């Protein structure tokens, strides 16, 4: 592993242990060249995923990008960080187990929306506002109205 401080490629692992979510290995590393210490995480990757954007452009799947968008949606919500890590790992496992290496961005967005809808309504609406590209308050009104239970009819 290359040292992020000096670029030395010969770093040493000082400590390894499972990460909090038990789906990654946390490694503390030491660089003998500069004395720097840093942490790396190792995860199982079943296959290399490629995201097919709506424009047709292809790009490598980026777990960090997925994590950033979910953490933004869940910001200041009463959900433990470990639970968010489990959610992200679950989504990635679901994508990897689909059997396809090329996954449309729409599929990823729908899986995230479905997951957030089950966990936290506010995070769901936040994510949807970006995913569905809300342009004005009426877009929010329509979307939130669909979330509300229907009033019983007076028949």
C-alpha positions as CSV (number, residue, x, y, z in Angstrom):
1,X,0.0,0.0,0.0
2,X,1.4,3.4,-1.0
3,X,2.0,5.9,1.8
4,X,-0.3,8.9,1.4
5,X,2.3,11.2,2.9
6,X,5.5,10.4,1.0
7,X,4.5,7.9,-1.7
8,X,6.7,5.0,-0.4
9,X,5.2,1.7,-1.7
10,X,6.7,-0.4,1.2
11,X,4.4,0.2,4.2
12,X,3.8,-2.1,7.1
13,X,0.6,-3.4,8.6
14,X,0.7,-2.8,12.4
15,X,-2.8,-3.9,13.3
16,X,-5.7,-5.6,11.6
17,X,-9.2,-6.1,12.9
18,X,-12.8,-6.3,11.6
19,X,-14.4,-2.9,11.1
20,X,-17.6,-2.0,13.1
21,X,-19.8,-3.4,10.3
22,X,-18.0,-6.7,10.1
23,X,-17.9,-6.5,6.3
24,X,-14.5,-4.8,6.1
25,X,-11.1,-5.2,7.6
26,X,-9.5,-2.1,9.2
27,X,-5.7,-2.0,8.9
28,X,-3.5,0.4,10.8
29,X,-0.4,1.0,8.7
30,X,3.1,2.5,9.3
31,X,5.5,4.0,6.7
32,X,9.1,3.3,7.7
33,X,10.3,5.9,5.2
34,X,8.6,9.0,6.8
35,X,7.1,7.6,10.0
36,X,3.5,8.3,8.9
37,X,0.6,6.3,10.2
38,X,-2.7,5.8,8.4
39,X,-5.7,3.5,8.2
40,X,-7.0,1.5,5.3
41,X,-10.2,-0.6,4.9
42,X,-10.4,-3.7,2.9
43,X,-13.8,-4.9,1.5
44,X,-14.9,-7.9,-0.5
45,X,-15.9,-6.9,-4.0
46,X,-17.7,-9.6,-5.9
47,X,-17.5,-8.0,-9.3
48,X,-16.6,-4.7,-10.9
49,X,-19.8,-2.8,-11.5
50,X,-20.3,-0.2,-14.3
51,X,-23.0,2.4,-14.0
52,X,-24.9,3.3,-17.2
53,X,-25.9,7.0,-16.9
54,X,-29.2,8.2,-18.5
55,X,-27.0,9.9,-21.1
56,X,-25.6,6.5,-22.1
57,X,-22.2,7.4,-20.6
58,X,-20.5,4.6,-18.6
59,X,-18.6,5.0,-15.4
60,X,-17.2,2.7,-12.8
61,X,-19.4,2.3,-9.8
62,X,-18.2,4.4,-6.9
63,X,-19.2,3.2,-3.4
64,X,-18.0,6.5,-1.9
65,X,-20.3,8.5,-4.2
66,X,-23.2,6.3,-3.0
67,X,-22.2,6.7,0.6
68,X,-21.9,10.5,0.3
69,X,-25.4,10.9,-1.2
70,X,-27.0,8.6,1.5
71,X,-25.2,10.4,4.3
72,X,-26.3,13.8,3.0
73,X,-29.9,12.5,2.9
74,X,-29.6,11.2,6.4
75,X,-27.8,14.2,7.8
76,X,-29.2,15.2,11.3
77,X,-31.6,12.2,11.3
78,X,-31.8,9.9,14.4
79,X,-30.0,7.0,12.7
80,X,-26.7,5.6,14.0
81,X,-23.6,5.9,11.7
82,X,-23.2,2.1,12.0
83,X,-26.7,1.6,10.7
84,X,-26.0,3.8,7.7
85,X,-22.9,1.7,7.0
86,X,-25.1,-1.4,7.1
87,X,-27.6,0.2,4.7
88,X,-24.8,1.1,2.2
89,X,-23.3,-2.4,2.4
90,X,-26.7,-3.9,1.9
91,X,-27.3,-1.8,-1.2
92,X,-23.9,-2.7,-2.7
93,X,-24.4,-6.4,-2.0
94,X,-27.8,-6.2,-3.7
95,X,-26.3,-4.5,-6.7
96,X,-23.5,-7.1,-6.9
97,X,-25.9,-10.0,-6.5
98,X,-28.0,-8.9,-9.5
99,X,-25.7,-10.9,-11.7
100,X,-25.1,-8.0,-14.1
101,X,-22.0,-5.9,-14.3
102,X,-23.7,-3.0,-16.1
103,X,-26.3,-1.4,-14.0
104,X,-28.4,1.6,-15.1
105,X,-28.2,4.6,-12.7
106,X,-32.0,4.5,-12.6
107,X,-31.9,1.0,-11.0
108,X,-29.4,2.2,-8.4
109,X,-31.6,5.3,-7.6
110,X,-34.7,3.2,-7.2
111,X,-33.0,0.7,-4.9
112,X,-31.8,3.6,-2.7
113,X,-35.2,5.2,-2.7
114,X,-36.9,1.9,-1.7
115,X,-34.4,1.4,1.1
116,X,-34.7,5.0,2.4
117,X,-38.5,4.8,2.2
118,X,-38.4,1.9,4.6
119,X,-36.0,3.5,7.1
120,X,-36.6,7.3,7.3
121,X,-39.3,9.3,5.4
122,X,-37.4,12.6,5.7
123,X,-34.2,11.1,4.2
124,X,-36.4,9.5,1.5
125,X,-37.8,12.9,0.6
126,X,-34.4,14.6,0.7
127,X,-32.9,11.9,-1.6
128,X,-35.9,12.0,-3.9
129,X,-35.7,15.8,-4.3
130,X,-32.2,15.4,-5.9
131,X,-32.9,12.1,-7.7
132,X,-36.1,13.3,-9.2
133,X,-34.7,16.8,-9.8
134,X,-37.4,18.8,-8.0
135,X,-37.5,22.4,-9.4
136,X,-40.0,24.2,-7.3
137,X,-42.1,23.8,-4.1
138,X,-45.0,22.2,-6.1
139,X,-42.8,19.2,-6.8
140,X,-42.3,18.7,-3.1
141,X,-46.0,19.1,-2.4
142,X,-47.0,16.5,-5.1
143,X,-44.4,14.0,-3.8
144,X,-45.2,14.4,-0.1
145,X,-49.0,14.2,-0.9
146,X,-48.3,10.7,-2.4
147,X,-46.8,9.7,0.9
148,X,-49.8,10.7,3.0
149,X,-52.4,8.0,3.7
150,X,-55.5,8.5,1.7
151,X,-58.5,9.8,3.6
152,X,-61.4,7.3,3.7
153,X,-64.2,8.3,1.4
154,X,-67.6,9.2,2.7
155,X,-69.6,6.6,0.7
